[in-house]
Amino acid sequence: RPFINTPQATGADQAVGFGLVGFSLLLFTYYTIWVIVLPFVDSDHVIHSYFLPREYSVILPGVAALILLLCVGTFIGVITWKNRKPKKVD
Amino acid sequence: MATLKLYKFTVCAIYNKNIIYETELSNRNTFILTGGFFNYNFALHRPTIFITMTKLLEWLLGVSLIGVAWGLVTFDLLDLQLPPQYRELAWPMPVYLLVVFGCYSLATVGYRVATFNDCEDAAKELQAQIKEAKEDLKKKGLKMHMHVLSMESSAVSFSRVCICIGQGMNTSFLNQFFLMSPNSESDLEMNPLCSCTRAAFQ
């Protein structure tokens, strides 16, 4: 299986790229409002219904980081397992 | 009768080769030194310990200062009686900074992917040339893998192509050539785009 980085269609590239940018902007905005803006908003304001309790603002990224580490570790393990050489028989 | 000798020595803190802080200590004080080495300073006529401010020390100092400030605010160790909103704001700060850094990285990667210029014609031409060369070499009895590892062209209309040829561990750069338009400047400081590794030839 060749390891080729052939030029992709520009359309798909742009879609993926700007999709990533948009997603990260969305995530940044939501998380900033959650962590920084909400403590200064009255507790009976309607905006609080759109956000989970404050503890989840630490727990959810922690869980996401764990899952990411798991995926990376699994990927490395799979690649290492695939590349292992059979032992020489003397 | 054994006596304990009292030693006096000087501790110098050095930043950018200038001594920014000097103090006299005796062996009665206990302290922890990092990044320091023990020497005899002939001008001062006493043993001297130099603490050289490396980048690592700088970073560690900065991070630990910020960490101490965060701990003080979060756990209210100094009984500062801050308003509750600021305490609510402070305690998720490390996680928040990490998430912001992750978002910034993701956005940068996405933006670079979206603005990556391709050159379709050059790619097709190159693939045709590779096929031709492959058949030619096959005729001569040499079995080889040829891969186009990467291609890039910038907005200033020059492109750079790296081709790796080889099999297994015998990889070498066949060609790394620059096609430049007459008006563009050569950009030789750009790092090569590709490197041949064994994993590339599975």
HADDOCK unambig.tbl for C-alpha pairs under 7 A between the chains (distance, minus, plus):
assign (segid A and resid 1 and name CA) (segid B and resid 202 and name CA) 5.81 0.50 0.50
assign (segid A and resid 2 and name CA) (segid B and resid 200 and name CA) 6.94 0.50 0.50
assign (segid A and resid 2 and name CA) (segid B and resid 201 and name CA) 6.29 0.50 0.50
assign (segid A and resid 2 and name CA) (segid B and resid 202 and name CA) 6.62 0.50 0.50
assign (segid A and resid 3 and name CA) (segid B and resid 200 and name CA) 5.21 0.50 0.50
assign (segid A and resid 3 and name CA) (segid B and resid 201 and name CA) 6.78 0.50 0.50
assign (segid A and resid 4 and name CA) (segid B and resid 147 and name CA) 6.36 0.50 0.50
assign (segid A and resid 4 and name CA) (segid B and resid 148 and name CA) 6.09 0.50 0.50
assign (segid A and resid 4 and name CA) (segid B and resid 149 and name CA) 5.47 0.50 0.50
assign (segid A and resid 5 and name CA) (segid B and resid 149 and name CA) 5.65 0.50 0.50
assign (segid A and resid 5 and name CA) (segid B and resid 150 and name CA) 5.31 0.50 0.50
assign (segid A and resid 6 and name CA) (segid B and resid 150 and name CA) 6.64 0.50 0.50
assign (segid A and resid 7 and name CA) (segid B and resid 118 and name CA) 5.98 0.50 0.50
assign (segid A and resid 13 and name CA) (segid B and resid 113 and name CA) 6.34 0.50 0.50
assign (segid A and resid 13 and name CA) (segid B and resid 114 and name CA) 5.54 0.50 0.50
assign (segid A and resid 14 and name CA) (segid B and resid 113 and name CA) 6.94 0.50 0.50
assign (segid A and resid 14 and name CA) (segid B and resid 114 and name CA) 4.08 0.50 0.50
assign (segid A and resid 17 and name CA) (segid B and resid 110 and name CA) 3.95 0.50 0.50
assign (segid A and resid 17 and name CA) (segid B and resid 111 and name CA) 5.51 0.50 0.50
assign (segid A and resid 17 and name CA) (segid B and resid 113 and name CA) 5.15 0.50 0.50
assign (segid A and resid 17 and name CA) (segid B and resid 114 and name CA) 4.35 0.50 0.50
assign (segid A and resid 18 and name CA) (segid B and resid 110 and name CA) 6.06 0.50 0.50
assign (segid A and resid 18 and name CA) (segid B and resid 111 and name CA) 6.36 0.50 0.50
assign (segid A and resid 18 and name CA) (segid B and resid 114 and name CA) 6.18 0.50 0.50
assign (segid A and resid 20 and name CA) (segid B and resid 106 and name CA) 6.58 0.50 0.50
assign (segid A and resid 20 and name CA) (segid B and resid 107 and name CA) 6.15 0.50 0.50
assign (segid A and resid 20 and name CA) (segid B and resid 110 and name CA) 5.02 0.50 0.50
assign (segid A and resid 21 and name CA) (segid B and resid 106 and name CA) 6.92 0.50 0.50
assign (segid A and resid 21 and name CA) (segid B and resid 107 and name CA) 4.38 0.50 0.50
assign (segid A and resid 21 and name CA) (segid B and resid 110 and name CA) 5.41 0.50 0.50
assign (segid A and resid 21 and name CA) (segid B and resid 111 and name CA) 6.33 0.50 0.50
assign (segid A and resid 24 and name CA) (segid B and resid 103 and name CA) 5.04 0.50 0.50
assign (segid A and resid 24 and name CA) (segid B and resid 106 and name CA) 6.35 0.50 0.50
assign (segid A and resid 24 and name CA) (segid B and resid 107 and name CA) 5.82 0.50 0.50
assign (segid A and resid 28 and name CA) (segid B and resid 100 and name CA) 6.46 0.50 0.50
assign (segid A and resid 28 and name CA) (segid B and resid 103 and name CA) 6.38 0.50 0.50
assign (segid A and resid 35 and name CA) (segid B and resid 89 and name CA) 6.51 0.50 0.50
assign (segid A and resid 36 and name CA) (segid B and resid 89 and name CA) 5.96 0.50 0.50
assign (segid A and resid 39 and name CA) (segid B and resid 85 and name CA) 5.27 0.50 0.50
assign (segid A and resid 39 and name CA) (segid B and resid 88 and name CA) 6.43 0.50 0.50
assign (segid A and resid 39 and name CA) (segid B and resid 89 and name CA) 6.59 0.50 0.50
assign (segid A and resid 40 and name CA) (segid B and resid 85 and name CA) 6.22 0.50 0.50
assign (segid A and resid 58 and name CA) (segid B and resid 92 and name CA) 6.26 0.50 0.50
assign (segid A and resid 58 and name CA) (segid B and resid 95 and name CA) 6.30 0.50 0.50
